[in-house]
Amino acid sequence: MGMWSRTRPQIETVAPPSRIYSLYGLRIRSALALPCPEAARSVDVADVELVEATEQDIAASADKPTAHVESDSFWDSRYFDDGAARFSWKDHFEFFVSGDGSRVLWRRLIPVHDEVLLTYLLNQVLAQCLVVRGIEPLHATCVVVNGQAIAIMGDTGYGKSTLAAALMRRGHPLLTDDLLVLEFAHEGVRAFPSLPRLKLCPDSADAAFDRRRALPMNVFTDKMILPLEGSEHVAHPVMLGEVFVIPSDAGAESISIVRATGHDALLPLIRNSFDATFLHARRLEQQFDFACRLAACVPISIISYPRQLERLPEVAGALLASLSKDSGSR
């Protein structure tokens, strides 16, 4: 009896099995379930591994010379001499990306919803993995019109997701929101799908999606994450047809769509590179080469319009009309 009283049963903790998923042309291994297609069963090698880590794991990995730091009241990014990076969002989560982009350590700082964690992990953080692998993602949102991806590009707060929502309201499904990953192919430029999610401010979401249930992104913004239904999202790559750039000036009194050429086409592509926080000579050369190649393949247009929700259906109509006009002139 004494022996039994001193012996306690050994409880073995078993980590959840990892799976390999396909996103942005990458094979991603993760024990945390991802809302994107799984790779073929025959695939057993991943490009990127996502690993849940402890505070000590991330601190040990980030114990190296820092090359550059960017910080504000909500987020902090640190880039290291070997190409690695550490990102943290205040009171939400933090991440470490290895120098070759093959491994991401992640941890929650508070019990945030998986949907919120994955919005950052598979967007800003995964973008760093792409960049160090030589892939230049763009800060853009895409819808599919007549079988072609139409990209709307602009800085945060310029209204690209809101304009995309107005196009979705007309029956054109989303391909990707915020992070646009492209691949040059023999037949043109291929655009990869993102998660079936769209980030919108409440007034834009109410106007486009009739007050559908959504999750707040974080306490520092009123933006919300809206899960999309099957017909609202295209889950396979689509050839890119045109890029529309929303300029920084928000005071346009009328709708204007002008084809950009030369530097006017190149500069918006470079300016709207995703994760343009830390720039060095090799990255700048990578951005310039990518922009030149893309501008030579795909039309780039500047779209200016009044920033009024009630005018958005009119803006969407003008954008679609310009596509029809271009296709008719070819």
C-alpha positions in Angstrom: 0.0 0.0 0.0 2.9 2.3 0.8 4.4 1.7 -2.7 1.1 2.7 -4.3 0.8 5.9 -2.2 4.3 7.0 -3.4 3.8 6.3 -7.0 1.9 8.7 -9.2 0.7 7.9 -12.7 2.9 9.4 -15.5 0.9 11.6 -17.8 2.4 11.9 -21.2 1.6 15.0 -23.1 1.4 14.5 -26.9 1.9 17.4 -29.2 -0.8 17.8 -31.8 0.2 16.3 -35.2 1.5 18.8 -37.7 0.2 19.1 -41.3 1.5 20.7 -44.4 -0.6 23.4 -45.9 -0.4 25.4 -49.2 -0.5 29.2 -49.1 1.0 31.8 -51.4 2.9 29.1 -53.3 4.6 28.0 -50.1 4.3 24.6 -48.3 3.7 25.5 -44.6 4.1 22.9 -41.8 1.9 23.7 -38.7 0.4 21.9 -35.7 -2.0 24.8 -35.4 -4.8 24.2 -37.9 -4.7 26.7 -40.8 -7.7 27.8 -42.8 -6.2 27.1 -46.1 -5.8 24.0 -48.3 -3.6 21.1 -47.3 -0.8 20.2 -49.6 -0.9 16.9 -51.5 -0.4 13.8 -49.3 2.8 13.0 -51.2 4.4 16.3 -50.0 6.4 15.8 -46.8 8.9 18.6 -47.0 7.8 22.1 -46.0 9.2 25.5 -47.1 8.2 27.2 -43.8 7.6 25.6 -40.4 5.4 27.3 -37.8 6.3 26.4 -34.2 4.5 27.4 -31.0 7.3 28.7 -28.7 7.9 30.0 -25.2 9.1 33.4 -24.2 12.5 31.9 -23.5 12.6 30.2 -26.9 12.0 33.5 -28.7 14.4 35.4 -26.5 17.2 32.9 -27.1 16.7 33.0 -30.9 16.7 36.8 -30.9 19.9 37.1 -28.8 22.0 38.5 -31.7 23.1 41.8 -33.1 20.2 44.1 -34.1 20.5 45.9 -37.5 17.3 48.0 -37.4 14.3 48.7 -35.1 10.9 50.1 -35.8 8.3 50.7 -33.1 5.1 52.5 -32.2 2.5 52.3 -29.5 1.2 48.9 -30.7 3.9 47.0 -32.6 7.6 46.5 -32.5 9.9 45.0 -35.2 13.6 44.1 -34.9 15.7 43.0 -37.8 19.0 41.3 -37.2 22.3 41.2 -39.2 21.7 37.6 -40.4 18.3 38.4 -42.0 16.2 37.2 -39.0 13.4 39.3 -37.5 11.4 39.6 -34.4 7.9 41.1 -34.4 5.6 41.8 -31.4 2.2 43.3 -31.1 1.6 44.8 -27.6 -0.4 42.5 -25.3 -1.3 40.2 -28.2 1.5 38.0 -29.6 5.1 37.9 -30.7 7.0 36.1 -33.5 10.5 35.3 -34.6 11.4 34.6 -38.2 14.7 32.8 -39.0 17.2 34.4 -41.3 16.4 32.1 -44.2 12.6 32.4 -43.7 12.2 28.6 -43.1 11.1 28.7 -39.5 8.6 30.9 -37.5 8.3 30.8 -33.7 5.1 32.2 -32.4 3.4 32.7 -29.0 0.3 34.4 -27.6 0.7 37.0 -24.9 -3.0 36.8 -24.1 -5.6 34.3 -25.1 -6.5 35.9 -28.4 -8.8 34.1 -30.9 -7.1 31.9 -33.5 -8.6 34.1 -36.2 -6.8 37.1 -34.9 -3.5 35.3 -34.4 -3.6 33.9 -37.9 -4.4 37.3 -39.5 -1.0 38.5 -38.3 0.9 35.3 -38.6 -0.1 34.5 -42.2 0.1 38.2 -43.3 2.8 40.5 -41.9 4.9 37.7 -40.4 4.7 35.3 -43.4 5.6 38.3 -45.7 9.0 38.4 -44.0 9.5 34.7 -44.9 8.7 35.6 -48.5 11.0 38.6 -48.7 14.1 36.8 -47.4 13.3 34.0 -49.9 13.6 36.6 -52.7 9.8 37.0 -53.3 8.4 40.6 -53.2 4.8 40.6 -52.0 2.7 43.7 -52.6 0.4 45.6 -50.2 -2.8 45.1 -52.2 -6.2 43.5 -52.3 -7.5 41.5 -55.3 -10.9 40.6 -56.7 -11.6 38.3 -59.7 -13.4 39.9 -62.6 -14.2 37.8 -65.7 -11.5 35.3 -64.8 -8.8 37.8 -64.1 -7.3 39.1 -60.9 -7.8 42.9 -60.5 -5.4 44.3 -57.8 -6.2 47.4 -55.8 -3.0 48.8 -54.2 -2.5 51.5 -51.6 -1.2 52.2 -48.1 -3.0 51.3 -44.9 -6.2 53.4 -44.6 -6.4 54.4 -48.3 -9.5 52.2 -48.9 -8.4 49.3 -51.0 -10.4 46.7 -49.0 -13.4 49.0 -48.9 -13.3 49.4 -52.7 -12.8 45.6 -53.1 -15.9 45.1 -50.9 -17.9 47.3 -53.3 -16.8 45.1 -56.2 -17.7 42.0 -54.2 -21.1 43.5 -53.7 -21.4 43.4 -57.5 -20.6 39.7 -57.5 -16.8 39.7 -58.0 -15.2 37.4 -55.4 -12.1 38.2 -53.4 -8.8 36.5 -54.2 -6.6 38.1 -51.5 -6.8 40.9 -49.0 -3.8 43.0 -48.0 -1.0 40.6 -49.1 -0.6 40.0 -52.8 1.9 37.3 -53.8 2.7 37.0 -57.5 4.6 34.5 -59.7 5.9 35.3 -63.2 4.8 32.5 -65.6 5.1 31.9 -69.3 1.5 33.0 -69.9 1.7 36.1 -67.7 1.7 36.9 -63.9 -0.1 34.5 -61.5 -1.7 35.9 -58.4 -2.1 33.6 -55.4 -5.2 33.5 -53.1 -5.1 34.4 -49.4 -7.3 33.2 -46.6 -11.1 33.7 -47.2 -11.1 36.8 -45.0 -11.5 40.5 -45.5 -10.5 43.3 -43.0 -12.9 46.3 -42.9 -13.9 49.1 -40.7 -17.5 48.7 -39.2 -19.2 51.3 -41.5 -17.7 49.7 -44.6 -18.6 46.2 -43.4 -22.1 47.2 -42.7 -22.5 48.8 -46.1 -21.1 45.8 -48.0 -22.0 42.8 -45.9 -25.3 43.8 -44.2 -23.9 43.7 -40.6 -22.4 40.3 -40.8 -20.7 38.9 -37.7 -17.1 39.8 -37.5 -14.1 39.7 -35.0 -12.2 42.8 -33.9 -8.6 42.7 -35.0 -7.2 44.3 -31.8 -7.9 47.0 -29.3 -5.9 49.6 -31.2 -8.1 49.7 -34.3 -11.8 49.5 -35.1 -11.1 47.2 -38.1 -12.8 43.8 -38.1 -12.1 40.4 -39.6 -15.0 39.1 -41.8 -14.9 35.4 -42.7 -16.1 34.9 -46.3 -18.5 32.3 -47.6 -17.5 29.9 -50.4 -18.7 31.8 -53.4 -17.2 35.1 -52.1 -13.6 33.8 -52.3 -11.5 32.2 -55.0 -9.2 29.6 -53.6 -6.9 28.9 -56.6 -4.3 31.1 -58.4 -5.6 33.5 -61.1 -3.7 35.4 -63.7 -3.3 39.1 -62.9 -5.1 41.4 -65.4 -4.5 45.0 -64.0 -3.3 46.9 -61.0 -5.2 50.0 -59.7 -3.3 52.3 -57.4 -5.1 54.5 -54.9 -2.9 57.7 -54.4 -2.2 59.3 -51.1 -4.3 62.5 -51.9 -7.8 62.0 -50.5 -9.4 65.1 -51.9 -10.5 64.1 -55.4 -13.9 65.6 -56.3 -14.6 63.3 -59.2 -13.6 59.8 -60.3 -10.5 59.6 -62.4 -8.7 56.5 -63.9 -5.4 57.2 -65.7 -3.0 54.7 -67.1 0.5 55.1 -65.6 3.7 54.7 -67.6 7.4 55.0 -66.8 8.3 56.1 -63.3 4.6 56.7 -62.6 4.1 53.0 -62.9 7.3 51.9 -61.2 7.2 54.0 -58.1 3.8 52.9 -56.7 4.9 49.2 -57.1 8.1 49.9 -55.1 6.3 52.1 -52.5 3.6 49.5 -51.9 6.0 46.6 -51.4 4.9 44.6 -48.3 7.1 45.0 -45.3 9.1 47.9 -46.5 10.3 48.8 -43.0 13.9 47.5 -43.3 15.6 48.3 -46.6 19.1 47.4 -47.5 21.0 47.4 -50.8 20.0 43.8 -51.8 16.3 44.4 -50.9 16.2 47.6 -52.9 17.6 45.9 -55.9 15.1 43.1 -55.5 12.2 45.6 -55.3 13.4 47.5 -58.3 13.8 44.4 -60.5 10.4 43.1 -59.5 8.7 46.4 -60.2 10.3 46.8 -63.6 9.3 43.2 -64.6 5.7 43.6 -63.3 5.2 47.0 -65.0 6.3 45.5 -68.3 3.7 42.7 -68.0 0.6 44.2 -66.5 -1.2 47.6 -67.0 -0.9 50.0 -64.0 -3.6 52.6 -63.5 -4.1 55.4 -60.9 -7.6 55.6 -59.6 -8.7 58.7 -57.7 -12.2 59.3 -56.3 -14.2 61.0 -53.5 -13.7 59.1 -50.3 -17.4 58.8 -49.5 -19.1 55.5 -48.9 -22.2 56.5 -50.8 -20.1 57.1 -53.9 -18.4 53.6 -53.8 -21.0 51.9 -56.1 -20.2 54.6 -58.7 -16.5 54.1 -58.2 -16.8 50.3 -58.6 -18.8 50.8 -61.8 -16.2 53.2 -63.2 -13.4 50.7 -62.5 -15.3 47.9 -64.2 -16.2 50.1 -67.1 -12.5 50.9 -67.6 -11.7 47.2 -67.7 -14.4 46.6 -70.4 -13.0 49.5 -72.4 -9.4 48.2 -72.2 -10.5 44.6 -73.2 -12.4 46.0 -76.1 -9.5 48.0 -77.4 -7.1 45.0 -77.5 
